[in-house]
Amino acid sequence: MKVQYIRVSTIEQNTDRQDNFNGKKYTDKCSGSIAFKDRKEASKLLSNQDVTQVLVHSIDRLGRNTIDIMQTIQEFTGRGINVVSVKEGLNTIVDGKENPVAKMMIGILGTLAEFELTRIKERQAEGIANARTKGVYKGRPSETSESIESFLAKESTQSILKHLRNGESIGRTALLSKSSTGKVKKVKKLIRDGSIIL
């Protein structure tokens, strides 16, 4: 039985980019830092004894921690379940045997995902420290229960930042990141305030 696993960071984030499969899907809306086995839908997937193949958009959907990613892959391969990563073009099992090249690549990709998460957190900390120095850091915005740290950690926010760093306009950034122009403007304001360093 072939299934697809999808993970997005927030409830409002669209899953269409990862959704390219007509069979059974398991979709989690949670942070990538949560261990795979501790996610609601992922745990259901792990308990399904009929699964023979798991399709993911990219390896980082399984986690942002290298150890967790490798343990999850090992759990699947140990049960003879092939994990297929579309973006990286990897199959963990080939001709009924564990694919050593895929194992090596997954280790590298997992390390890179973990490194990127660390860099994001460092940039956030620098931006917040800079904003506090300027006296413009307000912490938790009054109009929402979400903290700035939580807002910046979202994948959609990071996607907006990536396109803004590339010099895209507000409208183009909203289109490319599949976000509203209002959200892009909010990110731009945080940049102007010094809460984010591009």
C-alpha positions in Angstrom: 0.0 0.0 0.0 1.4 3.4 -1.1 0.7 6.5 1.0 1.7 10.1 1.1 2.9 12.0 4.1 2.5 15.8 4.2 3.6 18.3 6.8 3.1 22.1 7.0 3.9 24.3 9.9 0.7 26.2 10.3 -3.0 25.6 10.0 -3.5 28.3 7.4 -0.6 27.1 5.2 -1.6 25.5 1.9 -0.7 21.9 1.3 -1.1 22.0 -2.5 2.6 22.2 -3.2 3.1 18.9 -1.5 -0.1 17.2 -2.6 0.7 15.2 -5.8 -0.7 11.8 -4.9 -4.2 10.3 -5.4 -3.9 7.6 -2.7 -4.2 7.8 1.1 -2.7 10.8 2.7 -1.5 11.6 6.2 -1.3 15.4 6.9 0.2 17.0 9.9 0.1 20.7 10.6 2.8 21.2 13.1 6.4 22.4 13.6 9.1 20.3 11.9 11.0 20.3 15.2 8.4 17.9 16.7 9.7 14.3 16.5 8.0 12.3 13.7 6.6 9.7 16.1 5.0 12.4 18.3 3.0 13.9 15.4 -0.7 12.9 15.3 -0.9 11.7 11.7 2.7 10.5 11.5 2.0 8.2 14.5 -1.0 6.8 12.7 1.2 6.2 9.6 3.8 4.4 11.7 1.1 2.1 13.1 -0.3 1.2 9.7 1.0 -2.3 9.0 -0.1 -2.3 5.3 2.2 0.5 4.1 4.9 -0.5 1.6 5.9 3.0 0.4 5.7 6.5 1.8 5.9 9.5 -0.5 7.1 12.8 0.8 7.7 16.1 -1.0 11.1 16.5 0.5 13.2 14.8 3.3 12.8 17.8 5.6 9.0 17.0 5.9 10.1 14.1 8.2 11.9 16.5 10.6 14.4 19.3 11.1 16.6 17.2 13.4 19.1 14.9 11.6 18.8 12.2 14.3 15.0 12.2 14.1 15.0 12.0 10.3 17.5 9.1 10.3 15.6 7.2 13.0 12.4 7.6 11.1 14.0 6.4 7.9 15.5 3.5 9.7 12.1 2.6 11.2 10.6 2.5 7.7 13.4 0.7 6.0 13.6 -1.8 8.9 10.0 -2.7 8.0 10.8 -2.9 4.3 9.0 0.4 3.6 10.4 2.5 0.8 10.5 6.2 1.5 10.4 8.2 -1.8 11.4 11.9 -1.7 10.1 13.7 -4.8 12.2 16.9 -4.5 15.5 15.0 -4.0 14.6 12.1 -6.2 15.5 9.5 -3.6 14.3 6.0 -2.9 15.5 4.4 0.4 14.9 0.9 -0.8 16.0 -0.3 -4.3 15.4 -3.9 -5.5 14.3 -4.9 -2.0 17.6 -3.6 -0.4 18.4 -0.5 1.6 19.9 2.1 -0.8 23.3 3.2 0.7 23.5 6.3 -1.6 20.1 7.5 -0.4 21.1 6.9 3.2 24.2 9.0 2.7 22.3 11.8 1.0 19.5 11.8 3.6 22.1 12.2 6.3 23.6 15.2 4.5 20.2 16.8 3.7 19.1 16.3 7.3 22.2 18.0 8.5 21.6 20.9 6.1 18.0 21.3 7.3 19.1 21.4 10.9 21.8 23.9 10.1 19.3 26.1 8.3 16.9 26.0 11.3 19.8 27.1 13.5 20.6 30.0 11.2 16.9 31.1 11.1 16.9 31.1 14.9 20.2 33.1 15.0 18.8 35.7 12.6 15.7 36.0 14.6 17.7 36.5 17.8 19.9 39.1 16.1 16.8 41.0 14.7 15.1 41.0 18.1 18.2 42.2 19.9 18.6 44.9 17.2 15.0 46.0 17.6 15.3 46.1 21.4 18.4 48.3 21.1 16.4 50.7 18.9 13.5 50.5 21.4 11.0 49.2 18.8 10.7 45.6 19.9 7.3 45.0 21.3 7.4 41.2 21.8 3.9 39.8 21.5 1.8 42.1 19.2 -1.3 43.4 21.0 -3.7 42.4 18.1 -2.7 38.7 18.2 -1.8 36.0 20.6 1.1 35.0 18.4 4.6 36.0 19.4 7.0 37.6 16.9 9.4 34.6 17.4 6.5 32.2 16.5 5.6 34.3 13.5 9.2 34.4 12.2 9.5 30.6 12.6 6.7 29.9 10.2 7.7 28.4 6.8 5.5 30.9 5.0 7.3 33.8 6.7 10.6 32.3 5.8 9.4 31.9 2.2 8.4 35.6 2.2 11.9 36.6 3.5 13.6 34.5 0.8 11.8 36.2 -2.0 12.3 39.7 -0.4 16.0 39.0 -0.1 15.9 38.2 -3.8 14.6 41.7 -4.5 11.0 40.7 -5.4 8.2 43.3 -5.0 5.4 42.9 -2.4 3.0 41.6 -5.0 5.4 39.2 -6.6 6.5 37.9 -3.1 2.9 37.3 -2.1 2.4 35.3 -5.3 5.6 33.3 -5.1 5.1 32.5 -1.3 1.4 31.9 -1.7 0.7 34.5 1.0 -1.5 37.6 1.3 0.0 41.0 0.5 -1.0 42.0 4.0 1.3 39.3 5.5 4.2 40.4 3.1 3.7 44.0 4.3 3.8 42.8 7.9 7.1 41.2 7.2 8.4 44.3 5.5 7.4 46.4 8.5 9.3 44.0 10.9 12.3 44.4 8.6 12.0 48.2 8.8 11.6 48.1 12.6 14.8 46.0 12.8 13.0 42.9 14.1 14.3 41.0 11.1 17.7 41.3 9.5 17.8 40.5 5.8 
